[in-house]
Each structure stands twice: as structure tokens, then as C-alpha cells.
Amino acid sequence: MATVQSDPCAYPSLPRCPAPAMAYVPWQCLDGTYSPELALTRGTLFPELDKPFQGHTMKGGARHG
């Protein structure tokens, strides 16, 4: 009989044998939130999702960087 773990961070991020062509999303652990004011300026409430944008501008379908 399997036991249920109360800590979602204790689960593995992927199944042991992932099926081909299936999408898997790892467990995400909440470690705190930004204040409402900071969240509005950063674009997210969750520090774990606050990633710097490193893309390039697109002009007429061509990539410029």
C-alpha cells in the first residue's frame, strides 16, 4: 500500500518511465510571495516564477538581437 506524502516537494519531478509524447510538469513548491506592490512591478506574485526576459525583438518576422 502506497503512503501519501504531505510535502509536494518530496515527489520526484518526473515519472520513472515517462511515456513518449506526453507532457509532464514537475511539482512546484511555494516558498513565499511578493508584496502586492512588488508583484505588480515584477509581473508575478511568486519569486520562483520571476525570470528575467532574455528574448530578442522581432521586426517584420526577422529576429534582431
C-alpha positions in Angstrom: 0.0 0.0 0.0 1.4 3.4 -1.0 1.7 6.2 1.5 0.7 9.7 0.8 3.4 12.3 1.4 2.2 15.6 2.7 5.2 17.6 1.3 4.7 18.1 -2.5 8.4 18.9 -2.9 9.2 15.4 -1.8 7.7 13.9 -5.0 10.1 13.2 -7.9 9.8 15.8 -10.8 9.2 13.1 -13.4 7.7 9.6 -13.5 10.3 6.8 -13.5 9.3 5.7 -17.1 7.7 8.7 -18.8 5.6 7.8 -21.8 6.8 9.2 -25.1 5.0 12.3 -26.4 3.4 13.1 -23.0 3.9 16.4 -21.3 4.9 16.4 -17.6 5.0 19.3 -15.2 7.2 19.0 -12.1 5.7 19.8 -8.7 6.2 23.5 -7.8 6.9 24.4 -4.2 5.6 27.7 -2.9 8.4 29.4 -0.9 6.7 32.8 -0.3 5.1 35.6 -2.3 6.0 39.2 -3.2 4.1 42.1 -1.6 1.3 43.3 -3.8 3.2 46.4 -4.8 6.4 44.4 -5.8 4.3 41.8 -7.6 2.8 44.4 -9.8 6.2 45.7 -10.8 7.7 42.3 -11.3 4.7 40.8 -13.2 4.3 37.8 -10.8 3.3 37.1 -7.3 5.7 34.2 -7.0 9.5 34.7 -6.7 10.1 31.3 -8.2 8.5 32.5 -11.5 10.3 35.8 -11.6 12.7 35.1 -14.5 14.5 37.9 -16.4 13.4 38.3 -20.0 16.2 37.4 -22.4 14.4 37.4 -25.7 15.0 39.4 -28.8 12.8 41.9 -30.6 11.1 40.8 -33.7 10.7 43.1 -36.7 8.9 42.0 -39.8 9.3 38.4 -38.9 13.1 38.6 -38.7 15.0 38.1 -35.4 17.1 41.0 -34.3 19.4 40.8 -31.3 
